[in-house]
Amino acid sequence: MRITSTSCICPVLVCLCFVQRCYGAAHHGSIKVTRNQTKHIEGETEVHHRPKRGWVWNQFFVLEEHMGPDPQYVGKLHSNSDKGDGSVKYILTGEGAGTIFIIDDTTGDIHSTKSLDREQKTHYVLHAQAIDRRTNKPLEPESEFIIKVQDINDNAPKFTDGPYIVTVPEMSEMGTSVLQVTATDADDPTYGNSARVVYSILQGQPYFSVDPKTGVIRTALHNMDREAREHYSVVIQAKDMAGQVGGLSGSTTVNITLTDVNDNPPRFPQKHYQLYVPESAQVGSAVGKIKANDADTGSNADMKYTIINGDGAGVFSISTDKETREGILSLKKPLNYEKKKSYTLNIEGANTHVDFRFSHLGPFKDVTMLKVIVGDVDEPPLFTMPSYVMEVYENAKIGTPVGTVTAHDPDAANSLVRYFIDHNTEEDRYFTIDASTGTIKTAKIFDREETPWYNITVAASEIDNPELVSHVPVGVRILDVNDNPPELARDYDVVVCENSKPGQVIQTITATDKDNSANGARFHFSIDEGLSLNPNFTLRNNEDNTASILTRRRRYSRTTQDIYYLPVLISDGGVPPLSSSSTLTIRVCACERDGRVRTCHAEAFLSSAGLSTGALIAILLCIVILLAIVVLFITLRRSKKEPLIISEEDVRENVVTYDDEGGGEEDTEAFDITALRNPSAAEELKYRRDVRPEVKPLSRHHPSSSLDSIDVQEFLNQRLAEADLDPSVPPYDSLQTYAYEGHRSEAGSISSLDSATTHSDQDYNYLGDWGPEFKKLAELYGEIEPERTT
């Protein structure tokens, strides 16, 4: 089967159709050739025939955007089996078959029923088949072919990223690249010139240019000045068909802004300025502003102002306001119209960021002259000193002069000045001032020990203008007078040990004086001379404002005298000197060998035994608890009721152990040990209250002589036999234990009760060296000299 294309109906495509038919599939597509095969009839042998020519497919073309009233003819299908009698039926399947592309099933003509757009779909893949109309059997195998949409120039170039905003530094060299723009064309770039774009500039000349092929925009002038013109609007056109007539075009706008560079030096608008500043201006305040103009912006316009010379360089200072770029003139020292009426300053303004590429444009700084006129102002009185310090003695009479303050009018008028004290605080009421002379006097009697310092404020005003007031602080120091006698620094608790030695220091005392060091820093201690010589203690002045108390005898006894009184006289070194008398109380205490105090007064006997107060309290508490337990035990024992008869069923084993070591009188009565020493005391038979005896116990009568001589061990054996044979014992087993320690010692007793009571002539003074445990024995056996003094 052959496909014949008759789509070359347009004169423009005559050449294309000729090439298509000459070269066939070798140029446009593939050629598929299949051989016809005849099916065998059953039972017949295979017959070989000369093969016929099969399908010949060429690539079909259809123009896009077809706007004709009739369907566009695409091509024709024809099979060699078709004899023209209508027995062959052509079938078309695949993309767009039956909707976009239709086929005449008898003739095989293919038509396009819709206008196609190549930019949406470039080609369609379809399948063709020829079948026998009567039998519906395929005459030829199904084959595939392509219908390609032919491009026409129906899409204009477009700038997808426009409009553009771009910057370029001012003063750039000619040809500096600014931006590259790109336009896209949806037409087929492989077919004709429909997608071949060239660029041109419609607006923005002569400042900028564009490359026709690449679309790169460049500067076209030298030294483009931002200060002359900052913003440019450039229109770029893109045209297809290589810019030929009939091509489609599109345009975009490029907004170009020149960025600033430091190509303009600062300049003062004037070479001379004049500024008025009153003499009352405060130090540190801003008194004026000055500014140099700079056509640049941002950091390129930053500058620094400096006072380079002039007679006011030490009186004024200048700084730069970063926001406004102004020079702020401030006052460093106070102005005085009477001394200097004007100042001249040379001020320089210079850029802080200099671009050396433009240094040929001149120095990037400028200088101007500023004249400052000082204005005369009526000023308040001026004190000769910024503050005053005065002194006065305590206890001075009211009206005593303390000092004088002085102020004068600094103006040329030299008005008279009036003084007064601001009574803002209570301290200001303690002084008065002469309104004309400024002399300060006391208004009360001062005590330095109560308040050593006063602070007041003195004001001065002009008589002609009382509203102008000046103030000055005045400090008044109260000087000391020796009006306080010395006294002991604290209440001393002086202790002397019983075993002290003569000349031993038992206490060091010191004194205090409310007066300052100039009137009493040197203390002198002594014993009152009006009293007789103290035989027990003496006082030693150490010449360093302290004194030491020393013993004058070897031993002291608490039993003889436990407290001594020592009067001490203390005097200071003031003018005139003052003195006072104090009495020290000295207690006698028992001490360890190393000097530590053990006890004093009534605690002596307990302390000598080595018991502290806490230990005594613990012992007493234990005794009380034991007594309470004993009382409770007796009460419970008396209230207990025992049954008269024990039940016969109460048969149990019982172990009775007599190991009580004592419990008072009742225990002594219940377990009397004399029964072991004197067997005759146990002869009396004691019956149990809970059992009625049926048989009398064995006879226990023995001669008294034999009882006295019987041994304790033998007595215990008898008791054991009686317990075994006694019918009155309880009806359960009982284990009784008797302890025996053997015969008495042949050495006899070591007790001292029978010792001789004659007085011994032995010396017991050595007991005092045995320690505190033998202190009491040493006092009882030793010879103690009874001494009692006042």
Legacy VTK file of the C-alpha trace (Angstrom):
# vtk DataFile Version 3.0
C-alpha trace
ASCII
DATASET POLYDATA
POINTS 790 float
0.000 0.000 0.000
1.206 3.494 -0.842
0.494 6.802 0.813
0.259 9.745 -1.515
0.471 13.192 0.015
-1.174 16.069 -1.784
-0.686 18.590 0.956
1.546 20.704 -1.267
-1.305 22.922 -2.272
0.366 26.113 -1.119
2.798 27.644 -3.633
5.258 28.245 -0.850
5.500 24.516 -0.153
6.036 23.360 -3.772
9.737 22.919 -3.190
9.133 21.063 0.096
6.747 18.633 -1.568
9.221 18.007 -4.376
11.972 17.153 -1.938
9.595 14.979 0.001
8.632 12.927 -3.025
12.139 12.628 -4.408
13.873 11.530 -1.272
10.966 9.846 0.480
11.646 8.278 3.790
15.413 8.590 3.401
15.053 12.281 4.212
11.853 12.567 6.246
11.180 9.269 7.870
11.372 5.554 7.710
10.018 3.233 4.984
8.401 0.018 6.053
8.102 -2.718 3.398
6.174 -5.902 4.116
5.606 -8.864 1.819
2.147 -10.181 1.054
1.509 -13.673 2.225
-1.312 -15.932 0.985
-2.814 -18.270 3.498
-2.963 -22.016 2.618
-6.134 -23.850 2.212
-6.337 -26.885 4.394
-4.930 -29.919 2.615
-3.197 -27.964 -0.095
0.474 -27.643 -0.489
2.164 -24.312 -0.063
2.321 -22.277 -3.235
5.042 -19.702 -3.581
4.077 -16.531 -5.443
6.056 -13.495 -6.425
5.803 -11.082 -3.503
3.979 -7.817 -4.046
5.140 -4.411 -2.963
3.811 -3.601 0.573
3.187 -0.338 2.566
5.227 2.698 1.682
4.927 5.417 4.367
6.139 8.949 4.179
6.011 11.582 6.909
2.927 13.762 6.519
2.848 17.510 7.223
-0.072 19.704 8.203
0.067 23.463 8.618
-0.747 24.877 12.053
-3.352 27.572 12.553
-5.325 26.546 9.416
-8.306 28.898 9.226
-9.996 27.661 5.936
-13.677 26.757 5.741
-13.003 23.192 4.561
-10.999 20.474 6.286
-7.305 20.576 5.443
-6.152 17.720 3.185
-3.296 15.772 4.761
-2.606 12.727 2.476
-3.903 9.529 0.959
-3.682 5.836 1.838
-3.672 3.300 -1.031
-3.181 -0.447 -1.058
-2.044 -2.531 -4.029
-4.913 -4.831 -3.292
-7.348 -2.014 -3.955
-8.808 -2.567 -7.493
-11.052 0.430 -7.179
-14.175 -1.646 -6.735
-14.721 -0.552 -3.178
-13.848 -3.921 -1.640
-10.983 -2.449 0.412
-11.756 -0.584 3.598
-9.204 1.751 5.146
-9.094 2.160 8.940
-7.194 4.949 10.832
-6.350 4.676 14.565
-4.047 6.480 17.005
-3.675 10.065 18.308
-6.519 12.283 17.090
-8.010 9.602 14.833
-11.711 10.247 14.336
-11.625 13.647 16.053
-8.788 15.682 14.587
-8.003 13.400 11.652
-10.670 11.608 9.581
-10.246 9.156 6.674
-12.406 8.190 3.760
-12.534 4.397 4.246
-13.058 3.848 0.514
-10.568 6.251 -1.058
-8.094 6.465 1.867
-8.022 10.299 1.868
-7.009 11.845 5.247
-8.221 15.325 6.284
-7.607 17.556 9.365
-10.851 18.920 10.785
-9.399 21.316 13.417
-6.871 24.137 13.552
-3.698 22.785 15.185
-1.132 24.624 17.298
2.447 23.401 17.028
3.375 25.077 20.322
0.897 22.767 22.077
1.675 19.525 20.165
4.333 19.112 17.500
3.281 15.727 15.967
0.731 12.920 16.078
1.370 9.165 15.847
-1.306 7.165 13.975
-1.835 3.604 12.661
-3.291 2.613 9.223
-4.746 -0.699 8.095
-6.473 -2.005 4.930
-9.069 -4.790 5.392
-11.412 -6.694 3.127
-14.784 -5.059 3.424
-16.639 -8.364 2.951
-14.622 -10.600 5.255
-13.147 -7.931 7.588
-9.833 -9.634 7.258
-6.688 -7.521 6.995
-5.213 -7.338 3.570
-1.980 -5.901 4.838
-0.352 -5.705 8.277
-1.067 -2.601 10.386
1.556 0.122 10.019
2.484 3.314 11.935
3.025 6.777 10.502
3.531 10.348 11.855
1.703 13.552 11.020
3.955 16.497 11.875
2.498 19.980 12.519
4.204 22.512 10.258
5.306 25.699 12.098
4.345 29.221 11.052
5.491 32.481 12.655
2.575 33.028 15.002
4.412 33.783 18.316
6.116 37.075 19.141
9.256 37.171 21.374
8.564 37.713 25.090
10.675 38.984 28.051
9.595 36.744 30.900
11.581 38.543 33.632
10.775 42.169 32.787
10.510 44.921 33.737
14.042 45.062 35.131
15.553 47.203 37.909
19.322 47.492 37.913
22.064 49.811 39.202
25.432 50.870 37.883
28.017 53.104 39.610
28.205 56.645 38.378
31.348 57.773 36.551
31.738 54.251 35.107
33.780 53.766 31.940
32.001 53.577 28.588
31.021 50.004 27.707
30.496 48.919 31.315
28.072 45.993 31.344
24.809 46.806 33.042
22.477 43.832 32.415
21.763 41.023 29.932
18.133 40.620 28.878
16.751 37.519 27.167
13.571 37.123 25.087
12.015 33.743 24.268
10.062 32.805 21.118
7.654 29.848 21.182
8.056 29.126 17.458
10.161 26.260 16.106
13.814 27.299 16.278
14.792 24.491 13.814
12.515 25.637 11.035
13.055 28.920 9.266
13.656 32.227 11.098
10.468 32.245 13.130
12.409 31.957 16.425
15.538 33.898 15.442
15.519 37.026 17.685
17.543 40.223 17.433
17.635 43.030 20.064
17.507 46.782 19.600
17.120 49.826 21.892
14.013 51.937 21.415
14.584 54.369 24.333
17.672 55.250 26.377
20.080 56.501 23.780
22.702 57.901 23.775
23.334 56.823 27.368
23.068 53.062 26.874
23.368 50.483 24.076
22.384 46.831 23.594
24.104 43.982 21.790
21.726 42.728 18.970
22.585 39.078 19.438
23.261 38.645 23.195
20.990 41.331 24.647
23.769 42.754 26.896
23.082 46.390 27.877
26.163 48.610 28.313
26.908 52.239 29.148
27.412 54.382 26.059
28.838 57.604 27.596
31.824 58.562 29.724
31.489 59.988 33.291
27.753 59.687 33.767
27.181 61.882 36.860
24.584 60.796 39.420
24.325 64.307 40.764
23.287 65.473 37.206
20.846 62.589 36.538
20.224 59.553 38.672
17.463 57.488 37.025
17.144 56.208 33.417
14.358 54.252 31.710
15.616 52.107 28.821
13.216 50.257 26.424
14.620 47.131 24.704
12.890 45.465 21.691
13.256 41.827 20.575
12.147 40.967 16.995
12.012 37.537 15.311
12.550 36.629 11.658
16.086 37.949 12.252
14.676 41.450 12.328
13.270 41.312 8.816
10.089 42.961 7.699
7.053 41.001 8.744
8.645 39.629 11.888
6.915 39.794 15.259
8.404 41.805 18.178
8.169 42.310 21.923
9.676 44.910 24.282
10.575 45.411 27.951
11.652 48.284 30.198
14.924 48.405 32.112
15.057 50.966 34.962
18.681 51.874 35.568
19.817 53.867 38.632
23.293 55.349 39.016
24.766 54.591 42.413
26.830 57.181 44.242
30.596 57.356 44.492
32.568 59.926 46.429
33.301 62.267 43.582
32.186 65.515 45.266
34.253 67.170 48.039
32.422 68.949 50.909
32.010 72.710 50.658
30.927 75.319 53.209
28.284 77.654 51.748
30.072 80.623 53.346
33.658 81.419 54.193
32.744 83.470 57.271
30.171 82.794 59.995
29.221 84.667 63.154
27.664 83.186 66.316
26.268 84.901 69.448
26.709 83.076 72.768
25.669 84.589 76.143
28.183 84.376 78.930
25.625 82.514 81.063
25.812 79.450 78.797
26.439 76.256 80.754
29.635 74.298 80.264
28.982 71.219 78.086
25.912 72.668 76.387
25.570 73.066 72.606
25.837 76.716 71.595
25.648 76.486 67.772
25.675 74.388 64.559
27.567 74.573 61.287
27.334 72.399 58.143
29.341 71.782 54.977
27.375 70.623 51.916
28.261 67.412 50.083
26.410 66.371 46.905
27.171 62.718 47.577
24.973 60.446 49.677
25.403 57.728 52.279
28.860 57.063 53.600
30.353 59.115 50.745
28.892 62.230 52.396
30.106 61.401 55.939
32.478 63.998 57.307
34.263 65.093 60.440
34.508 68.634 61.772
37.618 69.890 63.524
38.742 73.182 65.076
42.183 73.514 63.510
43.262 76.831 65.076
42.002 80.023 66.622
42.004 81.640 70.045
38.876 79.733 71.103
40.172 76.212 70.514
40.501 75.645 74.276
37.112 77.144 75.099
34.962 75.412 72.463
34.752 71.886 71.037
33.004 70.558 67.942
31.444 67.173 67.188
29.585 65.660 64.219
25.925 64.672 64.189
25.853 61.430 62.165
22.222 61.870 61.146
22.262 65.460 59.938
26.037 65.635 59.247
26.173 68.961 61.102
28.988 70.230 63.287
27.741 70.770 66.887
29.688 73.504 68.698
29.826 72.979 72.499
31.220 74.999 75.392
34.222 73.533 77.246
34.893 76.416 79.680
32.652 79.130 81.145
32.485 82.438 79.284
33.140 85.777 80.929
32.139 88.879 79.051
34.183 91.093 81.349
37.371 89.181 80.437
36.900 88.312 76.730
34.137 89.503 74.442
34.767 87.370 71.266
36.574 84.314 69.890
37.667 83.284 66.387
37.580 79.664 65.265
38.809 78.018 62.033
36.645 74.959 61.381
37.472 72.234 58.860
35.023 69.731 57.368
36.552 66.650 55.669
35.146 63.432 54.201
35.874 60.304 56.197
35.726 57.931 53.154
37.869 59.144 50.270
37.954 57.466 46.821
41.438 58.003 45.447
40.197 57.516 41.857
38.753 61.025 42.076
41.572 62.729 43.964
42.155 64.833 40.838
38.879 66.620 41.576
40.538 68.445 44.476
40.984 67.991 48.263
37.919 66.444 49.855
37.764 68.981 52.689
36.949 72.640 53.211
37.672 75.317 55.841
35.581 78.226 57.117
36.021 80.844 59.833
33.576 81.206 62.755
33.514 84.268 65.006
31.843 83.781 68.413
30.452 86.933 70.064
30.113 86.697 73.869
26.948 88.377 75.168
26.883 90.297 78.471
24.454 88.876 81.074
23.661 90.085 84.579
25.214 87.283 86.655
24.607 86.313 90.275
27.268 86.996 92.931
30.405 84.899 92.732
31.941 83.403 95.911
35.685 83.555 96.263
35.833 79.799 97.003
33.750 76.894 95.701
33.300 75.627 99.302
34.305 76.615 102.836
35.483 74.613 105.854
35.350 76.277 109.298
36.085 75.173 112.866
34.737 76.001 116.319
35.362 74.467 119.755
32.657 72.551 121.504
31.037 74.214 124.533
31.687 77.623 122.920
29.254 80.361 123.928
26.341 81.285 121.686
27.383 84.003 119.241
30.982 82.830 118.896
32.305 83.679 115.349
32.949 80.618 113.230
34.218 82.149 109.956
33.409 84.486 107.060
32.297 83.877 103.477
32.906 86.428 100.707
31.143 87.007 97.377
31.169 89.837 94.801
29.217 90.902 91.744
31.168 89.753 88.605
29.429 92.356 86.400
30.816 95.801 85.697
28.149 97.380 87.920
29.686 95.680 91.002
26.480 95.769 93.039
26.437 95.211 96.791
25.894 91.636 98.029
23.600 90.379 100.791
24.228 87.039 102.635
21.766 84.635 104.256
21.539 80.959 105.269
19.093 78.621 103.565
17.081 77.066 106.389
16.318 73.907 104.486
17.600 71.519 107.183
17.719 71.523 110.967
21.496 72.033 110.922
21.060 75.405 109.206
19.291 76.706 112.332
22.358 76.156 114.528
24.185 79.111 112.953
23.537 82.765 112.059
25.204 84.992 109.456
25.753 88.728 109.177
23.892 89.849 106.018
26.495 92.516 105.166
29.831 90.978 106.183
29.104 87.248 105.715
30.392 86.348 109.221
28.921 83.085 110.534
28.262 82.709 114.296
27.016 79.926 116.581
23.363 79.843 117.610
23.667 77.017 120.191
26.219 75.217 122.384
27.724 72.215 120.584
28.833 68.856 121.924
31.461 67.197 119.718
30.697 63.779 121.149
27.091 64.164 119.993
27.639 65.748 116.527
31.216 66.356 115.310
30.331 67.968 111.956
27.699 70.328 110.488
26.947 71.133 106.840
25.107 74.347 105.955
24.405 76.278 102.751
25.082 80.022 102.489
23.388 82.084 99.753
24.361 85.477 98.334
22.261 87.815 96.165
22.633 91.283 94.689
20.777 94.020 96.461
19.672 95.517 93.129
18.516 92.138 91.750
17.536 89.732 94.581
16.405 87.073 92.114
20.013 86.315 91.128
21.221 84.025 93.917
24.418 82.000 94.340
24.959 79.188 96.845
28.061 77.785 98.469
28.414 74.782 100.843
30.001 75.447 104.251
31.230 72.648 106.505
31.727 73.378 110.225
33.967 71.029 112.201
33.408 70.945 115.991
36.783 70.895 117.754
37.250 68.740 120.822
37.635 69.936 124.398
38.741 67.542 127.133
35.397 67.344 128.921
34.985 63.577 129.333
36.947 61.534 131.898
38.306 58.136 130.889
36.585 54.943 131.990
37.134 51.217 131.754
36.588 49.834 128.286
34.202 47.144 129.637
33.077 45.312 132.758
35.939 42.970 133.556
35.397 39.567 135.200
38.709 39.104 137.006
39.510 35.636 138.371
42.444 34.571 140.543
43.332 30.905 141.021
43.826 29.464 144.470
47.229 28.147 143.478
48.467 31.473 142.030
52.029 32.587 142.611
53.242 36.056 143.574
53.752 38.449 140.642
51.441 36.547 138.316
49.384 38.664 135.814
45.724 37.718 136.181
44.122 40.444 134.002
45.037 43.226 131.551
42.660 46.196 131.487
42.247 49.141 129.125
40.189 52.315 129.076
38.224 54.470 126.648
37.684 58.195 126.356
34.874 59.904 124.425
37.256 62.735 123.599
39.451 62.437 120.518
43.079 61.333 120.544
44.384 64.851 121.111
42.607 65.011 124.490
43.027 61.659 126.115
44.933 59.199 123.951
47.412 58.622 126.808
45.915 56.811 129.849
47.574 56.350 133.232
46.425 53.623 135.668
47.101 53.529 139.411
45.646 52.358 142.737
43.854 55.003 144.732
46.517 56.617 146.905
43.986 57.371 149.652
43.803 53.685 150.559
46.376 51.630 152.445
48.733 49.332 150.600
46.859 46.326 149.247
48.583 43.131 150.486
46.815 40.876 147.960
47.076 42.606 144.537
49.007 45.374 142.854
48.541 47.369 139.575
51.224 47.909 136.944
50.861 50.683 134.314
52.120 49.297 130.973
52.618 52.767 129.376
50.607 51.660 126.295
47.115 52.659 127.508
46.789 49.314 129.318
47.458 48.113 132.862
48.107 44.674 134.374
46.765 43.296 137.684
49.337 41.169 139.535
49.075 38.896 142.598
51.110 39.610 145.744
50.778 36.315 147.648
51.278 32.648 146.958
47.922 31.037 147.684
44.276 32.111 147.931
41.467 30.178 149.577
37.820 30.320 148.659
36.840 29.047 152.081
38.642 31.922 153.718
37.679 34.722 151.258
36.196 34.263 147.793
35.903 37.916 146.581
38.373 40.819 146.601
37.804 44.445 145.551
40.509 46.524 143.870
39.923 50.306 143.283
41.629 51.634 140.121
42.259 55.311 139.265
42.401 56.228 135.507
43.568 59.625 134.200
43.932 60.920 130.603
46.534 63.165 128.969
44.228 66.037 128.057
44.454 69.668 129.038
43.311 69.924 131.707
43.653 66.185 132.584
40.570 64.328 133.810
40.386 61.153 135.860
37.871 58.643 137.165
37.864 55.816 139.674
36.532 52.310 139.128
36.444 49.224 141.330
37.332 45.800 139.992
35.809 42.656 141.519
38.231 39.716 141.753
36.857 36.223 142.365
38.826 33.298 143.818
38.326 30.067 141.850
39.703 26.550 141.700
41.864 26.061 138.600
43.630 23.290 136.776
47.405 23.049 136.774
47.464 24.784 133.366
45.430 27.723 134.708
41.968 26.786 133.407
39.168 27.663 135.815
37.267 24.656 137.125
34.721 26.184 139.460
34.027 29.031 141.820
31.866 29.415 144.991
29.342 26.676 145.912
30.126 24.456 142.954
33.502 23.579 144.349
32.736 20.146 145.861
30.867 18.869 142.877
33.413 20.189 140.460
36.266 18.628 142.367
34.716 15.271 141.695
34.888 15.991 137.993
31.123 16.322 137.408
29.671 19.076 135.315
26.231 20.635 135.767
24.820 18.622 132.858
26.095 15.372 134.378
24.481 16.205 137.764
21.144 16.884 136.103
21.347 13.551 134.240
22.091 11.663 137.500
19.166 13.277 139.318
16.867 12.461 136.423
17.915 8.791 136.489
17.250 8.604 140.240
13.765 10.018 139.803
12.983 7.512 137.032
14.181 4.578 139.171
12.059 5.703 142.108
9.030 5.935 139.868
9.635 2.398 138.578
9.927 1.042 142.152
6.688 2.729 143.251
4.892 1.386 140.183
6.214 -2.146 140.833
5.026 -2.092 144.468
1.615 -0.804 143.469
1.135 -3.524 140.851
2.326 -6.230 143.259
-0.121 -5.221 145.974
-3.026 -5.064 143.551
-2.341 -8.567 142.133
-4.702 -11.314 143.376
-3.523 -14.883 143.221
-6.031 -17.822 142.991
-6.380 -20.037 146.053
-6.377 -23.294 144.138
-4.517 -24.011 140.981
-6.464 -26.003 138.407
-5.441 -29.608 138.014
-5.388 -29.177 134.262
-2.729 -26.503 134.572
0.116 -28.940 134.147
3.181 -27.350 132.618
6.900 -27.220 132.914
8.303 -24.308 134.847
11.824 -23.071 135.289
12.243 -20.797 138.301
15.502 -18.871 138.464
16.413 -16.872 141.536
18.903 -14.355 140.191
17.540 -11.125 141.630
20.368 -8.988 143.001
18.306 -6.839 145.252
15.178 -4.752 145.228
14.784 -2.994 148.523
13.303 -4.090 151.812
10.818 -6.494 150.273
13.578 -8.394 148.518
15.496 -8.599 151.752
12.451 -10.048 153.456
11.717 -12.488 150.647
15.251 -13.702 150.072
16.893 -13.255 153.425
20.511 -14.304 153.180
20.684 -14.777 156.941
18.866 -18.001 156.398
21.959 -19.310 154.745
24.232 -18.072 157.487
21.897 -19.115 160.363
19.950 -22.282 159.520
18.025 -22.037 162.801
16.216 -19.000 161.463
14.640 -21.131 158.778
13.198 -23.779 161.099
9.791 -22.253 161.150
7.676 -23.870 158.480
6.006 -21.526 156.077
3.046 -22.886 154.199
1.998 -21.781 150.748
-1.201 -19.834 150.533
-2.338 -21.540 147.353
-2.006 -25.191 148.605
-3.333 -26.928 151.660
-0.727 -29.339 152.982
-1.903 -32.864 153.677
1.228 -34.193 155.360
3.357 -32.442 157.856
6.830 -31.762 156.675
9.801 -33.581 157.975
11.127 -32.652 161.347
13.673 -29.882 161.256
14.605 -29.691 164.915
18.315 -29.961 165.512
20.439 -28.996 168.388
21.498 -25.380 168.328
25.118 -26.288 168.474
24.863 -28.399 165.358
22.966 -25.684 163.558
25.593 -23.145 164.353
28.342 -25.338 163.108
26.676 -26.597 159.970
28.257 -25.571 156.699
26.331 -23.630 154.065
26.825 -26.409 151.503
25.282 -28.947 153.798
22.398 -26.606 154.441
21.730 -26.303 150.751
21.715 -30.081 150.354
19.104 -30.361 153.120
16.956 -27.774 151.410
17.217 -29.685 148.142
16.111 -32.947 149.822
13.159 -31.217 151.488
12.063 -29.744 148.198
12.134 -33.166 146.557
10.158 -34.873 149.369
7.775 -32.079 150.277
4.225 -33.100 149.274
2.983 -29.524 149.395
4.964 -28.354 146.363
2.994 -27.365 143.204
1.889 -30.237 140.924
4.298 -29.345 138.144
8.042 -29.604 137.717
10.126 -26.963 139.364
13.797 -26.236 138.955
15.410 -24.448 141.878
18.979 -23.226 141.589
21.206 -22.509 144.587
24.590 -20.862 144.061
27.472 -21.787 146.300
30.741 -19.865 146.331
32.719 -22.002 148.773
34.325 -21.395 152.154
35.334 -18.002 153.518
38.857 -16.650 152.959
41.436 -17.608 155.520
43.172 -14.232 155.060
40.447 -12.452 156.886
38.888 -9.073 156.124
40.749 -6.129 154.617
38.181 -3.602 155.883
39.485 -0.561 157.708
36.583 -0.469 160.138
38.617 -2.219 162.773
41.816 -0.248 162.096
43.476 1.862 164.664
42.178 5.455 164.916
45.309 7.088 166.172
46.401 10.370 164.511
49.158 10.036 161.968
52.055 12.440 161.848
52.464 11.989 158.106
52.702 15.175 155.868
49.871 15.184 153.295
50.923 18.345 151.423
52.022 16.210 148.462
48.327 15.432 147.765
47.972 18.934 146.252
50.235 17.858 143.392
48.211 14.756 142.511
45.592 16.651 140.503
42.030 17.892 141.011
40.799 14.437 142.145
42.859 14.727 145.359
42.206 18.439 145.856
39.643 17.852 148.615
41.861 15.372 150.475
44.680 17.861 150.315
42.437 20.491 151.891
41.245 18.101 154.653
44.644 16.675 155.616
46.879 19.597 154.778
47.640 22.564 156.929
45.728 25.566 155.592
46.642 28.950 156.840
43.479 30.805 157.657
43.734 34.182 156.046
41.056 36.777 155.625
41.814 40.300 154.610
39.745 43.208 153.463
LINES 1 791
790 0 1 2 3 4 5 6 7 8 9 10 11 12 13 14 15 16 17 18 19 20 21 22 23 24 25 26 27 28 29 30 31 32 33 34 35 36 37 38 39 40 41 42 43 44 45 46 47 48 49 50 51 52 53 54 55 56 57 58 59 60 61 62 63 64 65 66 67 68 69 70 71 72 73 74 75 76 77 78 79 80 81 82 83 84 85 86 87 88 89 90 91 92 93 94 95 96 97 98 99 100 101 102 103 104 105 106 107 108 109 110 111 112 113 114 115 116 117 118 119 120 121 122 123 124 125 126 127 128 129 130 131 132 133 134 135 136 137 138 139 140 141 142 143 144 145 146 147 148 149 150 151 152 153 154 155 156 157 158 159 160 161 162 163 164 165 166 167 168 169 170 171 172 173 174 175 176 177 178 179 180 181 182 183 184 185 186 187 188 189 190 191 192 193 194 195 196 197 198 199 200 201 202 203 204 205 206 207 208 209 210 211 212 213 214 215 216 217 218 219 220 221 222 223 224 225 226 227 228 229 230 231 232 233 234 235 236 237 238 239 240 241 242 243 244 245 246 247 248 249 250 251 252 253 254 255 256 257 258 259 260 261 262 263 264 265 266 267 268 269 270 271 272 273 274 275 276 277 278 279 280 281 282 283 284 285 286 287 288 289 290 291 292 293 294 295 296 297 298 299 300 301 302 303 304 305 306 307 308 309 310 311 312 313 314 315 316 317 318 319 320 321 322 323 324 325 326 327 328 329 330 331 332 333 334 335 336 337 338 339 340 341 342 343 344 345 346 347 348 349 350 351 352 353 354 355 356 357 358 359 360 361 362 363 364 365 366 367 368 369 370 371 372 373 374 375 376 377 378 379 380 381 382 383 384 385 386 387 388 389 390 391 392 393 394 395 396 397 398 399 400 401 402 403 404 405 406 407 408 409 410 411 412 413 414 415 416 417 418 419 420 421 422 423 424 425 426 427 428 429 430 431 432 433 434 435 436 437 438 439 440 441 442 443 444 445 446 447 448 449 450 451 452 453 454 455 456 457 458 459 460 461 462 463 464 465 466 467 468 469 470 471 472 473 474 475 476 477 478 479 480 481 482 483 484 485 486 487 488 489 490 491 492 493 494 495 496 497 498 499 500 501 502 503 504 505 506 507 508 509 510 511 512 513 514 515 516 517 518 519 520 521 522 523 524 525 526 527 528 529 530 531 532 533 534 535 536 537 538 539 540 541 542 543 544 545 546 547 548 549 550 551 552 553 554 555 556 557 558 559 560 561 562 563 564 565 566 567 568 569 570 571 572 573 574 575 576 577 578 579 580 581 582 583 584 585 586 587 588 589 590 591 592 593 594 595 596 597 598 599 600 601 602 603 604 605 606 607 608 609 610 611 612 613 614 615 616 617 618 619 620 621 622 623 624 625 626 627 628 629 630 631 632 633 634 635 636 637 638 639 640 641 642 643 644 645 646 647 648 649 650 651 652 653 654 655 656 657 658 659 660 661 662 663 664 665 666 667 668 669 670 671 672 673 674 675 676 677 678 679 680 681 682 683 684 685 686 687 688 689 690 691 692 693 694 695 696 697 698 699 700 701 702 703 704 705 706 707 708 709 710 711 712 713 714 715 716 717 718 719 720 721 722 723 724 725 726 727 728 729 730 731 732 733 734 735 736 737 738 739 740 741 742 743 744 745 746 747 748 749 750 751 752 753 754 755 756 757 758 759 760 761 762 763 764 765 766 767 768 769 770 771 772 773 774 775 776 777 778 779 780 781 782 783 784 785 786 787 788 789
